[in-house]
Amino acid sequence: MPKQKTHSGCKKRFRLTASGQVKFARPGKGHFLTKKSQSVKKKLRKGSYISGKNTQNIKTLLAK
């Protein structure tokens, strides 16, 4: 049976940590930043971790 290929979109958006968590950058930081308040932009700087069943789905797409 052939190996599963890594999903190109996922490998650009998600990273796996050493403990196995899936890390991602918050969306909404690309453009239209003049409309957003300073506090919103500050919150968008921090990354976050995916939890629950979604973690397993993304690990499958990353072929891990």
PDB file of N, CA, C, O and CB in Angstrom:
ATOM      1  N   MET A   1       0.845  -1.185   0.000  1.00  0.00           N
ATOM      2  CA  MET A   1       0.000   0.000   0.000  1.00  0.00           C
ATOM      3  C   MET A   1       0.892   1.251   0.000  1.00  0.00           C
ATOM      4  O   MET A   1       1.862   1.307   0.756  1.00  0.00           O
ATOM      5  CB  MET A   1      -0.962  -0.003   1.232  1.00  0.00           C
ATOM      6  N   PRO A   2       0.577   2.263  -0.841  1.00  0.00           N
ATOM      7  CA  PRO A   2       1.435   3.445  -0.911  1.00  0.00           C
ATOM      8  C   PRO A   2       1.318   4.310   0.343  1.00  0.00           C
ATOM      9  O   PRO A   2       0.342   4.240   1.089  1.00  0.00           O
ATOM     10  CB  PRO A   2       1.087   4.271  -2.142  1.00  0.00           C
ATOM     11  N   LYS A   3       2.345   5.124   0.543  1.00  0.00           N
ATOM     12  CA  LYS A   3       2.353   6.038   1.690  1.00  0.00           C
ATOM     13  C   LYS A   3       1.347   7.150   1.464  1.00  0.00           C
ATOM     14  O   LYS A   3       1.035   7.513   0.330  1.00  0.00           O
ATOM     15  CB  LYS A   3       3.764   6.628   1.923  1.00  0.00           C
ATOM     16  N   GLN A   4       0.844   7.685   2.576  1.00  0.00           N
ATOM     17  CA  GLN A   4      -0.082   8.809   2.479  1.00  0.00           C
ATOM     18  C   GLN A   4       0.711  10.093   2.305  1.00  0.00           C
ATOM     19  O   GLN A   4       1.707  10.316   2.995  1.00  0.00           O
ATOM     20  CB  GLN A   4      -0.996   8.893   3.731  1.00  0.00           C
ATOM     21  N   LYS A   5       0.267  10.933   1.382  1.00  0.00           N
ATOM     22  CA  LYS A   5       0.966  12.185   1.137  1.00  0.00           C
ATOM     23  C   LYS A   5       0.531  13.232   2.165  1.00  0.00           C
ATOM     24  O   LYS A   5      -0.596  13.213   2.661  1.00  0.00           O
ATOM     25  CB  LYS A   5       0.697  12.687  -0.302  1.00  0.00           C
ATOM     26  N   THR A   6       1.452  14.141   2.468  1.00  0.00           N
ATOM     27  CA  THR A   6       1.169  15.249   3.368  1.00  0.00           C
ATOM     28  C   THR A   6       0.292  16.261   2.644  1.00  0.00           C
ATOM     29  O   THR A   6       0.529  16.563   1.475  1.00  0.00           O
ATOM     30  CB  THR A   6       2.480  15.911   3.872  1.00  0.00           C
ATOM     31  N   HIS A   7      -0.721  16.787   3.329  1.00  0.00           N
ATOM     32  CA  HIS A   7      -1.612  17.787   2.761  1.00  0.00           C
ATOM     33  C   HIS A   7      -0.869  19.121   2.702  1.00  0.00           C
ATOM     34  O   HIS A   7      -0.410  19.629   3.725  1.00  0.00           O
ATOM     35  CB  HIS A   7      -2.927  17.911   3.595  1.00  0.00           C
ATOM     36  N   SER A   8      -0.755  19.684   1.494  1.00  0.00           N
ATOM     37  CA  SER A   8       0.056  20.879   1.289  1.00  0.00           C
ATOM     38  C   SER A   8      -0.456  22.081   2.087  1.00  0.00           C
ATOM     39  O   SER A   8       0.338  22.851   2.627  1.00  0.00           O
ATOM     40  CB  SER A   8       0.095  21.225  -0.184  1.00  0.00           C
ATOM     41  N   GLY A   9      -1.776  22.240   2.163  1.00  0.00           N
ATOM     42  CA  GLY A   9      -2.344  23.357   2.912  1.00  0.00           C
ATOM     43  C   GLY A   9      -2.085  23.240   4.400  1.00  0.00           C
ATOM     44  O   GLY A   9      -1.854  24.241   5.078  1.00  0.00           O
ATOM     45  N   CYS A  10      -2.122  22.023   4.906  1.00  0.00           N
ATOM     46  CA  CYS A  10      -1.901  21.802   6.340  1.00  0.00           C
ATOM     47  C   CYS A  10      -0.460  22.027   6.740  1.00  0.00           C
ATOM     48  O   CYS A  10      -0.189  22.569   7.811  1.00  0.00           O
ATOM     49  CB  CYS A  10      -2.316  20.403   6.723  1.00  0.00           C
ATOM     50  N   LYS A  11       0.458  21.620   5.900  1.00  0.00           N
ATOM     51  CA  LYS A  11       1.868  21.763   6.292  1.00  0.00           C
ATOM     52  C   LYS A  11       2.285  23.230   6.345  1.00  0.00           C
ATOM     53  O   LYS A  11       3.256  23.575   7.018  1.00  0.00           O
ATOM     54  CB  LYS A  11       2.773  21.000   5.316  1.00  0.00           C
ATOM     55  N   LYS A  12       1.547  24.106   5.630  1.00  0.00           N
ATOM     56  CA  LYS A  12       1.834  25.538   5.686  1.00  0.00           C
ATOM     57  C   LYS A  12       1.217  26.195   6.916  1.00  0.00           C
ATOM     58  O   LYS A  12       1.722  27.212   7.392  1.00  0.00           O
ATOM     59  CB  LYS A  12       1.327  26.223   4.428  1.00  0.00           C
ATOM     60  N   ARG A  13       0.132  25.629   7.434  1.00  0.00           N
ATOM     61  CA  ARG A  13      -0.636  26.285   8.495  1.00  0.00           C
ATOM     62  C   ARG A  13      -0.414  25.732   9.891  1.00  0.00           C
ATOM     63  O   ARG A  13      -0.635  26.440  10.873  1.00  0.00           O
ATOM     64  CB  ARG A  13      -2.069  26.193   8.179  1.00  0.00           C
ATOM     65  N   PHE A  14       0.017  24.490  10.000  1.00  0.00           N
ATOM     66  CA  PHE A  14       0.108  23.844  11.310  1.00  0.00           C
ATOM     67  C   PHE A  14       1.500  23.296  11.567  1.00  0.00           C
ATOM     68  O   PHE A  14       2.206  22.888  10.644  1.00  0.00           O
ATOM     69  CB  PHE A  14      -0.915  22.724  11.422  1.00  0.00           C
ATOM     70  N   ARG A  15       1.886  23.292  12.848  1.00  0.00           N
ATOM     71  CA  ARG A  15       3.154  22.709  13.277  1.00  0.00           C
ATOM     72  C   ARG A  15       2.878  21.775  14.437  1.00  0.00           C
ATOM     73  O   ARG A  15       1.996  22.032  15.256  1.00  0.00           O
ATOM     74  CB  ARG A  15       4.184  23.809  13.679  1.00  0.00           C
ATOM     75  N   LEU A  16       3.629  20.695  14.505  1.00  0.00           N
ATOM     76  CA  LEU A  16       3.508  19.772  15.626  1.00  0.00           C
ATOM     77  C   LEU A  16       4.584  20.101  16.658  1.00  0.00           C
ATOM     78  O   LEU A  16       5.747  20.298  16.306  1.00  0.00           O
ATOM     79  CB  LEU A  16       3.627  18.295  15.149  1.00  0.00           C
ATOM     80  N   THR A  17       4.196  20.158  17.928  1.00  0.00           N
ATOM     81  CA  THR A  17       5.162  20.381  18.990  1.00  0.00           C
ATOM     82  C   THR A  17       5.764  19.043  19.403  1.00  0.00           C
ATOM     83  O   THR A  17       5.322  17.985  18.953  1.00  0.00           O
ATOM     84  CB  THR A  17       4.503  21.092  20.201  1.00  0.00           C
ATOM     85  N   ALA A  18       6.769  19.100  20.257  1.00  0.00           N
ATOM     86  CA  ALA A  18       7.433  17.878  20.719  1.00  0.00           C
ATOM     87  C   ALA A  18       6.492  17.010  21.539  1.00  0.00           C
ATOM     88  O   ALA A  18       6.619  15.785  21.548  1.00  0.00           O
ATOM     89  CB  ALA A  18       8.668  18.224  21.544  1.00  0.00           C
ATOM     90  N   SER A  19       5.543  17.647  22.232  1.00  0.00           N
ATOM     91  CA  SER A  19       4.595  16.885  23.052  1.00  0.00           C
ATOM     92  C   SER A  19       3.410  16.356  22.248  1.00  0.00           C
ATOM     93  O   SER A  19       2.555  15.656  22.790  1.00  0.00           O
ATOM     94  CB  SER A  19       4.086  17.749  24.187  1.00  0.00           C
ATOM     95  N   GLY A  20       3.357  16.691  20.939  1.00  0.00           N
ATOM     96  CA  GLY A  20       2.304  16.160  20.082  1.00  0.00           C
ATOM     97  C   GLY A  20       1.119  17.074  19.888  1.00  0.00           C
ATOM     98  O   GLY A  20       0.137  16.688  19.254  1.00  0.00           O
ATOM     99  N   GLN A  21       1.192  18.298  20.432  1.00  0.00           N
ATOM    100  CA  GLN A  21       0.104  19.244  20.223  1.00  0.00           C
ATOM    101  C   GLN A  21       0.242  19.869  18.844  1.00  0.00           C
ATOM    102  O   GLN A  21       1.330  19.905  18.271  1.00  0.00           O
ATOM    103  CB  GLN A  21       0.097  20.335  21.321  1.00  0.00           C
ATOM    104  N   VAL A  22      -0.881  20.362  18.316  1.00  0.00           N
ATOM    105  CA  VAL A  22      -0.876  21.012  17.006  1.00  0.00           C
ATOM    106  C   VAL A  22      -0.978  22.513  17.229  1.00  0.00           C
ATOM    107  O   VAL A  22      -1.943  23.000  17.819  1.00  0.00           O
ATOM    108  CB  VAL A  22      -2.049  20.493  16.098  1.00  0.00           C
ATOM    109  N   LYS A  23       0.028  23.244  16.749  1.00  0.00           N
ATOM    110  CA  LYS A  23       0.100  24.682  16.941  1.00  0.00           C
ATOM    111  C   LYS A  23      -0.268  25.378  15.637  1.00  0.00           C
ATOM    112  O   LYS A  23       0.063  24.890  14.556  1.00  0.00           O
ATOM    113  CB  LYS A  23       1.510  25.110  17.417  1.00  0.00           C
ATOM    114  N   PHE A  24      -0.958  26.528  15.737  1.00  0.00           N
ATOM    115  CA  PHE A  24      -1.318  27.287  14.546  1.00  0.00           C
ATOM    116  C   PHE A  24      -1.320  28.770  14.866  1.00  0.00           C
ATOM    117  O   PHE A  24      -1.430  29.170  16.025  1.00  0.00           O
ATOM    118  CB  PHE A  24      -2.693  26.847  14.007  1.00  0.00           C
ATOM    119  N   ALA A  25      -1.196  29.576  13.829  1.00  0.00           N
ATOM    120  CA  ALA A  25      -1.254  31.034  13.972  1.00  0.00           C
ATOM    121  C   ALA A  25      -2.696  31.468  13.796  1.00  0.00           C
ATOM    122  O   ALA A  25      -3.426  30.926  12.966  1.00  0.00           O
ATOM    123  CB  ALA A  25      -0.323  31.753  12.937  1.00  0.00           C
ATOM    124  N   ARG A  26      -3.093  32.443  14.578  1.00  0.00           N
ATOM    125  CA  ARG A  26      -4.459  32.952  14.489  1.00  0.00           C
ATOM    126  C   ARG A  26      -4.702  33.624  13.140  1.00  0.00           C
ATOM    127  O   ARG A  26      -3.858  34.389  12.675  1.00  0.00           O
ATOM    128  CB  ARG A  26      -4.740  33.939  15.630  1.00  0.00           C
ATOM    129  N   PRO A  27      -5.839  33.352  12.506  1.00  0.00           N
ATOM    130  CA  PRO A  27      -6.133  34.021  11.236  1.00  0.00           C
ATOM    131  C   PRO A  27      -6.613  35.456  11.459  1.00  0.00           C
ATOM    132  O   PRO A  27      -7.018  35.813  12.565  1.00  0.00           O
ATOM    133  CB  PRO A  27      -7.188  33.232  10.454  1.00  0.00           C
ATOM    134  N   GLY A  28      -6.568  36.269  10.419  1.00  0.00           N
ATOM    135  CA  GLY A  28      -7.080  37.633  10.507  1.00  0.00           C
ATOM    136  C   GLY A  28      -5.996  38.667  10.688  1.00  0.00           C
ATOM    137  O   GLY A  28      -6.282  39.793  11.096  1.00  0.00           O
ATOM    138  N   LYS A  29      -4.740  38.309  10.390  1.00  0.00           N
ATOM    139  CA  LYS A  29      -3.630  39.227  10.590  1.00  0.00           C
ATOM    140  C   LYS A  29      -3.057  39.733   9.277  1.00  0.00           C
ATOM    141  O   LYS A  29      -2.057  40.451   9.269  1.00  0.00           O
ATOM    142  CB  LYS A  29      -2.549  38.559  11.391  1.00  0.00           C
ATOM    143  N   GLY A  30      -3.679  39.366   8.178  1.00  0.00           N
ATOM    144  CA  GLY A  30      -3.091  39.649   6.880  1.00  0.00           C
ATOM    145  C   GLY A  30      -3.312  41.067   6.382  1.00  0.00           C
ATOM    146  O   GLY A  30      -2.359  41.738   5.985  1.00  0.00           O
ATOM    147  N   HIS A  31      -4.540  41.527   6.396  1.00  0.00           N
ATOM    148  CA  HIS A  31      -4.846  42.854   5.880  1.00  0.00           C
ATOM    149  C   HIS A  31      -6.073  43.394   6.609  1.00  0.00           C
ATOM    150  O   HIS A  31      -6.632  42.716   7.471  1.00  0.00           O
ATOM    151  CB  HIS A  31      -5.084  42.817   4.340  1.00  0.00           C
ATOM    152  N   PHE A  32      -6.491  44.606   6.267  1.00  0.00           N
ATOM    153  CA  PHE A  32      -7.563  45.337   6.965  1.00  0.00           C
ATOM    154  C   PHE A  32      -7.223  45.540   8.440  1.00  0.00           C
ATOM    155  O   PHE A  32      -8.087  45.423   9.310  1.00  0.00           O
ATOM    156  CB  PHE A  32      -8.902  44.582   6.835  1.00  0.00           C
ATOM    157  N   LEU A  33      -5.970  45.842   8.704  1.00  0.00           N
ATOM    158  CA  LEU A  33      -5.550  45.989  10.096  1.00  0.00           C
ATOM    159  C   LEU A  33      -5.883  47.363  10.658  1.00  0.00           C
ATOM    160  O   LEU A  33      -5.870  47.545  11.876  1.00  0.00           O
ATOM    161  CB  LEU A  33      -4.065  45.738  10.217  1.00  0.00           C
ATOM    162  N   THR A  34      -6.182  48.340   9.794  1.00  0.00           N
ATOM    163  CA  THR A  34      -6.504  49.678  10.297  1.00  0.00           C
ATOM    164  C   THR A  34      -7.866  49.692  10.986  1.00  0.00           C
ATOM    165  O   THR A  34      -8.107  50.518  11.866  1.00  0.00           O
ATOM    166  CB  THR A  34      -6.483  50.700   9.150  1.00  0.00           C
ATOM    167  N   LYS A  35      -8.748  48.793  10.595  1.00  0.00           N
ATOM    168  CA  LYS A  35     -10.085  48.723  11.201  1.00  0.00           C
ATOM    169  C   LYS A  35     -10.045  48.074  12.574  1.00  0.00           C
ATOM    170  O   LYS A  35     -10.913  48.330  13.409  1.00  0.00           O
ATOM    171  CB  LYS A  35     -11.039  47.950  10.297  1.00  0.00           C
ATOM    172  N   LYS A  36      -9.039  47.233  12.815  1.00  0.00           N
ATOM    173  CA  LYS A  36      -9.002  46.447  14.040  1.00  0.00           C
ATOM    174  C   LYS A  36      -8.336  47.232  15.157  1.00  0.00           C
ATOM    175  O   LYS A  36      -7.393  47.991  14.935  1.00  0.00           O
ATOM    176  CB  LYS A  36      -8.269  45.126  13.809  1.00  0.00           C
ATOM    177  N   SER A  37      -8.846  47.031  16.351  1.00  0.00           N
ATOM    178  CA  SER A  37      -8.294  47.745  17.496  1.00  0.00           C
ATOM    179  C   SER A  37      -6.933  47.175  17.871  1.00  0.00           C
ATOM    180  O   SER A  37      -6.566  46.073  17.465  1.00  0.00           O
ATOM    181  CB  SER A  37      -9.253  47.671  18.693  1.00  0.00           C
ATOM    182  N   GLN A  38      -6.192  47.958  18.660  1.00  0.00           N
ATOM    183  CA  GLN A  38      -4.854  47.538  19.066  1.00  0.00           C
ATOM    184  C   GLN A  38      -4.914  46.262  19.900  1.00  0.00           C
ATOM    185  O   GLN A  38      -4.045  45.398  19.783  1.00  0.00           O
ATOM    186  CB  GLN A  38      -4.159  48.654  19.855  1.00  0.00           C
ATOM    187  N   SER A  39      -5.942  46.143  20.742  1.00  0.00           N
ATOM    188  CA  SER A  39      -6.056  44.956  21.598  1.00  0.00           C
ATOM    189  C   SER A  39      -6.347  43.703  20.783  1.00  0.00           C
ATOM    190  O   SER A  39      -5.848  42.625  21.106  1.00  0.00           O
ATOM    191  CB  SER A  39      -7.152  45.159  22.643  1.00  0.00           C
ATOM    192  N   VAL A  40      -7.147  43.834  19.735  1.00  0.00           N
ATOM    193  CA  VAL A  40      -7.445  42.696  18.865  1.00  0.00           C
ATOM    194  C   VAL A  40      -6.184  42.253  18.141  1.00  0.00           C
ATOM    195  O   VAL A  40      -5.907  41.057  18.048  1.00  0.00           O
ATOM    196  CB  VAL A  40      -8.552  43.055  17.848  1.00  0.00           C
ATOM    197  N   LYS A  41      -5.413  43.214  17.625  1.00  0.00           N
ATOM    198  CA  LYS A  41      -4.182  42.882  16.914  1.00  0.00           C
ATOM    199  C   LYS A  41      -3.161  42.248  17.853  1.00  0.00           C
ATOM    200  O   LYS A  41      -2.391  41.381  17.441  1.00  0.00           O
ATOM    201  CB  LYS A  41      -3.590  44.133  16.259  1.00  0.00           C
ATOM    202  N   LYS A  42      -3.154  42.672  19.090  1.00  0.00           N
ATOM    203  CA  LYS A  42      -2.241  42.104  20.084  1.00  0.00           C
ATOM    204  C   LYS A  42      -2.598  40.651  20.369  1.00  0.00           C
ATOM    205  O   LYS A  42      -1.716  39.808  20.533  1.00  0.00           O
ATOM    206  CB  LYS A  42      -2.276  42.925  21.386  1.00  0.00           C
ATOM    207  N   LYS A  43      -3.904  40.361  20.427  1.00  0.00           N
ATOM    208  CA  LYS A  43      -4.352  38.982  20.668  1.00  0.00           C
ATOM    209  C   LYS A  43      -4.044  38.078  19.482  1.00  0.00           C
ATOM    210  O   LYS A  43      -3.774  36.889  19.655  1.00  0.00           O
ATOM    211  CB  LYS A  43      -5.854  38.953  20.963  1.00  0.00           C
ATOM    212  N   LEU A  44      -4.084  38.641  18.276  1.00  0.00           N
ATOM    213  CA  LEU A  44      -3.813  37.857  17.072  1.00  0.00           C
ATOM    214  C   LEU A  44      -2.344  37.458  16.950  1.00  0.00           C
ATOM    215  O   LEU A  44      -2.015  36.513  16.232  1.00  0.00           O
ATOM    216  CB  LEU A  44      -4.228  38.639  15.845  1.00  0.00           C
ATOM    217  N   ARG A  45      -1.463  38.170  17.647  1.00  0.00           N
ATOM    218  CA  ARG A  45      -0.035  37.858  17.565  1.00  0.00           C
ATOM    219  C   ARG A  45       0.290  36.501  18.161  1.00  0.00           C
ATOM    220  O   ARG A  45       1.153  35.781  17.658  1.00  0.00           O
ATOM    221  CB  ARG A  45       0.773  38.926  18.266  1.00  0.00           C
ATOM    222  N   LYS A  46      -0.401  36.160  19.227  1.00  0.00           N
ATOM    223  CA  LYS A  46      -0.127  34.884  19.891  1.00  0.00           C
ATOM    224  C   LYS A  46      -0.718  33.743  19.082  1.00  0.00           C
ATOM    225  O   LYS A  46      -1.807  33.858  18.520  1.00  0.00           O
ATOM    226  CB  LYS A  46      -0.695  34.877  21.326  1.00  0.00           C
ATOM    227  N   GLY A  47       0.012  32.646  19.031  1.00  0.00           N
ATOM    228  CA  GLY A  47      -0.500  31.452  18.391  1.00  0.00           C
ATOM    229  C   GLY A  47      -1.434  30.722  19.338  1.00  0.00           C
ATOM    230  O   GLY A  47      -1.686  31.188  20.449  1.00  0.00           O
ATOM    231  N   SER A  48      -1.940  29.596  18.912  1.00  0.00           N
ATOM    232  CA  SER A  48      -2.830  28.820  19.756  1.00  0.00           C
ATOM    233  C   SER A  48      -2.678  27.346  19.408  1.00  0.00           C
ATOM    234  O   SER A  48      -2.004  26.984  18.443  1.00  0.00           O
ATOM    235  CB  SER A  48      -4.299  29.281  19.590  1.00  0.00           C
ATOM    236  N   TYR A  49      -3.318  26.506  20.213  1.00  0.00           N
ATOM    237  CA  TYR A  49      -3.243  25.063  20.010  1.00  0.00           C
ATOM    238  C   TYR A  49      -4.625  24.518  19.696  1.00  0.00           C
ATOM    239  O   TYR A  49      -5.628  25.004  20.217  1.00  0.00           O
ATOM    240  CB  TYR A  49      -2.653  24.362  21.251  1.00  0.00           C
ATOM    241  N   ILE A  50      -4.669  23.514  18.847  1.00  0.00           N
ATOM    242  CA  ILE A  50      -5.930  22.880  18.480  1.00  0.00           C
ATOM    243  C   ILE A  50      -6.198  21.764  19.480  1.00  0.00           C
ATOM    244  O   ILE A  50      -5.289  21.044  19.892  1.00  0.00           O
ATOM    245  CB  ILE A  50      -5.892  22.330  17.010  1.00  0.00           C
ATOM    246  N   SER A  51      -7.465  21.637  19.862  1.00  0.00           N
ATOM    247  CA  SER A  51      -7.801  20.637  20.871  1.00  0.00           C
ATOM    248  C   SER A  51      -8.866  19.687  20.346  1.00  0.00           C
ATOM    249  O   SER A  51      -9.535  19.960  19.350  1.00  0.00           O
ATOM    250  CB  SER A  51      -8.281  21.311  22.162  1.00  0.00           C
ATOM    251  N   GLY A  52      -9.003  18.584  21.029  1.00  0.00           N
ATOM    252  CA  GLY A  52     -10.076  17.636  20.732  1.00  0.00           C
ATOM    253  C   GLY A  52      -9.836  16.805  19.493  1.00  0.00           C
ATOM    254  O   GLY A  52      -8.699  16.500  19.132  1.00  0.00           O
ATOM    255  N   LYS A  53     -10.930  16.447  18.853  1.00  0.00           N
ATOM    256  CA  LYS A  53     -10.904  15.564  17.690  1.00  0.00           C
ATOM    257  C   LYS A  53     -10.176  16.210  16.513  1.00  0.00           C
ATOM    258  O   LYS A  53      -9.614  15.507  15.674  1.00  0.00           O
ATOM    259  CB  LYS A  53     -12.326  15.188  17.282  1.00  0.00           C
ATOM    260  N   ASN A  54     -10.182  17.545  16.445  1.00  0.00           N
ATOM    261  CA  ASN A  54      -9.517  18.231  15.341  1.00  0.00           C
ATOM    262  C   ASN A  54      -8.024  17.939  15.302  1.00  0.00           C
ATOM    263  O   ASN A  54      -7.424  17.912  14.227  1.00  0.00           O
ATOM    264  CB  ASN A  54      -9.743  19.724  15.446  1.00  0.00           C
ATOM    265  N   THR A  55      -7.419  17.719  16.470  1.00  0.00           N
ATOM    266  CA  THR A  55      -5.997  17.390  16.532  1.00  0.00           C
ATOM    267  C   THR A  55      -5.713  16.119  15.746  1.00  0.00           C
ATOM    268  O   THR A  55      -4.760  16.062  14.968  1.00  0.00           O
ATOM    269  CB  THR A  55      -5.540  17.227  17.992  1.00  0.00           C
ATOM    270  N   GLN A  56      -6.533  15.113  15.949  1.00  0.00           N
ATOM    271  CA  GLN A  56      -6.336  13.835  15.255  1.00  0.00           C
ATOM    272  C   GLN A  56      -6.513  13.993  13.752  1.00  0.00           C
ATOM    273  O   GLN A  56      -5.776  13.387  12.973  1.00  0.00           O
ATOM    274  CB  GLN A  56      -7.311  12.779  15.788  1.00  0.00           C
ATOM    275  N   ASN A  57      -7.488  14.805  13.336  1.00  0.00           N
ATOM    276  CA  ASN A  57      -7.721  15.027  11.907  1.00  0.00           C
ATOM    277  C   ASN A  57      -6.518  15.690  11.241  1.00  0.00           C
ATOM    278  O   ASN A  57      -6.126  15.313  10.137  1.00  0.00           O
ATOM    279  CB  ASN A  57      -8.969  15.887  11.701  1.00  0.00           C
ATOM    280  N   ILE A  58      -5.941  16.670  11.911  1.00  0.00           N
ATOM    281  CA  ILE A  58      -4.809  17.393  11.335  1.00  0.00           C
ATOM    282  C   ILE A  58      -3.571  16.529  11.315  1.00  0.00           C
ATOM    283  O   ILE A  58      -2.787  16.601  10.369  1.00  0.00           O
ATOM    284  CB  ILE A  58      -4.537  18.674  12.111  1.00  0.00           C
ATOM    285  N   LYS A  59      -3.373  15.709  12.341  1.00  0.00           N
ATOM    286  CA  LYS A  59      -2.228  14.792  12.339  1.00  0.00           C
ATOM    287  C   LYS A  59      -2.328  13.803  11.184  1.00  0.00           C
ATOM    288  O   LYS A  59      -1.316  13.419  10.598  1.00  0.00           O
ATOM    289  CB  LYS A  59      -2.139  14.034  13.676  1.00  0.00           C
ATOM    290  N   THR A  60      -3.549  13.394  10.860  1.00  0.00           N
ATOM    291  CA  THR A  60      -3.753  12.510   9.709  1.00  0.00           C
ATOM    292  C   THR A  60      -3.384  13.196   8.415  1.00  0.00           C
ATOM    293  O   THR A  60      -2.749  12.600   7.545  1.00  0.00           O
ATOM    294  CB  THR A  60      -5.194  12.039   9.645  1.00  0.00           C
ATOM    295  N   LEU A  61      -3.790  14.481   8.282  1.00  0.00           N
ATOM    296  CA  LEU A  61      -3.467  15.232   7.075  1.00  0.00           C
ATOM    297  C   LEU A  61      -1.965  15.513   6.973  1.00  0.00           C
ATOM    298  O   LEU A  61      -1.422  15.626   5.874  1.00  0.00           O
ATOM    299  CB  LEU A  61      -4.250  16.543   7.050  1.00  0.00           C
ATOM    300  N   LEU A  62      -1.299  15.625   8.129  1.00  0.00           N
ATOM    301  CA  LEU A  62       0.149  15.832   8.121  1.00  0.00           C
ATOM    302  C   LEU A  62       0.907  14.524   7.974  1.00  0.00           C
ATOM    303  O   LEU A  62       2.137  14.519   7.930  1.00  0.00           O
ATOM    304  CB  LEU A  62       0.585  16.536   9.392  1.00  0.00           C
ATOM    305  N   ALA A  63       0.187  13.422   7.900  1.00  0.00           N
ATOM    306  CA  ALA A  63       0.767  12.077   7.758  1.00  0.00           C
ATOM    307  C   ALA A  63       1.714  11.744   8.912  1.00  0.00           C
ATOM    308  O   ALA A  63       2.813  11.233   8.697  1.00  0.00           O
ATOM    309  CB  ALA A  63       1.517  11.961   6.424  1.00  0.00           C
ATOM    310  N   LYS A  64       1.276  12.037  10.134  1.00  0.00           N
ATOM    311  CA  LYS A  64       2.078  11.745  11.335  1.00  0.00           C
ATOM    312  C   LYS A  64       1.391  10.681  12.164  1.00  0.00           C
ATOM    313  O   LYS A  64       1.902  10.292  13.215  1.00  0.00           O
ATOM    314  CB  LYS A  64       2.301  13.021  12.182  1.00  0.00           C
TER     315      LYS A  64
END
